[in-house]
Every structure is written in structure tokens, then in C-alpha cells.
């Protein structure tokens, strides 16, 4: 783990890490993270100078799981609460890692496909 993994992140940095899409004004939707804080007791940022939120890696990992379950798996907030209350997060970690691997594979296949199309145009 390098130093940047151990450091605290701001809510804006966490929104970028979670890859939350920007709104029409180009701003990151940090309100989603604040909403999730209210819904899930496991999300506990450090609140320091002037009520600014700072997130450690453990909290960011929980946020990643929440996003994965809500956005990618289509679970409800109630369902995610039940899942997070269980002490068996290993299954979720495997699902999330497999989903990330599949997304990476899809991106690579898409890039290869685009390269093949480009090469065909050179003939």
C-alpha cells in the first residue's frame, strides 16, 4: 500500500474515485455520497476543519460496495443495508472484483475491435 492509499480523501476526490458522473453543470454529485452517509451507518467519514469530510481507505471501500450494489446490481437501499449488516462481505468482494474484471475485459475487447476497424480502413 503506498502513501496515497493511506491518506484521507476529500468528498470530491471520493466522487472521482467512485466514478460518479458529473451533472449538467460539470460538477461532481457529492450529494449522493452525503445521502449514502445518512442511509448506511458503516460510512463514517472524519469531519474536520469547517465541517469538511475526509474519507479513509476503509470507508472508500464501503462506498465502492454500496455503489456496486445500488448501481450495478440494482439492489434497493433496504437490501444493501441488510447485506452490509451481515458479517460476510467476502462474497461481495468476489462479485465486485469479477464485475471489475469483466468491465476491464469489455474495454479491452472494445479497443481491439476499434483497432481492427481502423486497420481495415487502411486497406
DAZIUR-V417167 format. One record per helix or strand of 2 or more residues. SS is the DSSP state (H for helix, E for strand). FROM is the first residue (numbers start at 1). LEN is the number of residues. If there is no record, write none. Layout:
# DAZIUR-V417167
<<SS & FROM & LEN> <SS & FROM & LEN>>
This chain:
# DAZIUR-V417167
<<H & 3 & 4> <E & 9 & 2> <H & 11 & 7> <H & 30 & 10> <E & 46 & 3> <H & 49 & 3> <E & 52 & 4> <H & 57 & 16> <H & 77 & 9> <H & 90 & 33>>
